[in-house]
Amino acid sequence: MTDFRRLFLSIFIAFLLIFSTPNAHSSPLFTAQNTSSEFLNLGIEQMRNGGYNKAIDNFNQAIQLQQNLPVAYNDRCLAYLQLQDYHQAIADCTQAINLATDNVEPYLNRGLAHYRQGNYPAAIVNYNQAIALRPDDFRAYYNRGLAHTGEGNYLEAITNYNLALTQIPQTTSLPLANIYNDRGLVRFELQDFAAAVLDFDIAIRLNPQDDRAYFNRACTCGRNGDDFGAIRDFSQVIRLNASNAQAYVNRGVASYRLGYHQKAIADLQTASKYFGHQGNQVAYQKTLDLLKSLRQQIQLATEIA
């Protein structure tokens, strides 16, 4: 996988959890059954507040009171996913499936856990099962597209992104933007830069505040020889996320290619500052090396002239 993919693929994984949320439950009364529901509701509230360990404690209490409660295992799985405990997440999803084989959610969540482990074939198996249960669920197609992307099977990934786009409600602008963004990244990998730009254009139109789409379009413009377009989009990235050090580096390189040497140096200096503040010593040193190299080239060109 190219450095470009390593940089951006991780960004899109969070999209999967947007659609995998704990189930809502009715208000508890005073029976044993509803006491389980009370613990589930407490766990859900903790999840919303980012208290994942506390949420797990509440889901544990619900399971102790009612061991054959599939929703408790599925909700606990979501907390383990957030804590990156993928082994336990898979175990909980499996238990939820054993208790309710017709529920699509644990298949999606187990697929996500396998995906995050880099086990793309196992993720695809789970998304296939989800699709078999609910053929109109765009999440399963989208997630399966991500898994095929992870495998480097880009044509199959595009097929799945297309299927997701045919199933997703057109009113859900942010999920739509993410799908177009991911499809654009795959088209970038296939060096279909014109089609990639079109996808990023749509993603930006759907979500004008997403700095990732601007970044991706900027990189595509740069690869396609459009340095002015790259500078335009990297500037938008910086407007939306002023601490994006890589955007300064890339804008600086594009400026240098266009002969804007002082702007290039200023951007690289800013990038090195942010990399340093972020504790990214490798990127910090590489930026300093690049800055030194550009200065030497500028000096040499001045002497020749």
LINQUI-V424454 format. One record per run of one state. SS is the DSSP state (A for helix, B for strand, O for the rest). FROM is the first residue (numbers start at 1). TO is the last residue. If there is no record, write none. Layout:
# LINQUI-V424454
{{SS,FROM,TO} {SS,FROM,TO}}
This chain:
# LINQUI-V424454
{{O,1,2} {A,3,18} {O,19,31} {A,32,48} {O,49,51} {A,52,65} {O,66,69} {A,70,82} {O,83,85} {A,86,99} {O,100,103} {A,104,116} {O,117,119} {A,120,133} {O,134,137} {A,138,151} {O,152,153} {A,154,167} {O,168,172} {A,173,189} {O,190,192} {A,193,206} {O,207,210} {A,211,223} {O,224,226} {A,227,240} {O,241,244} {A,245,257} {O,258,260} {A,261,277} {O,278,280} {A,281,304} {O,305,305}}
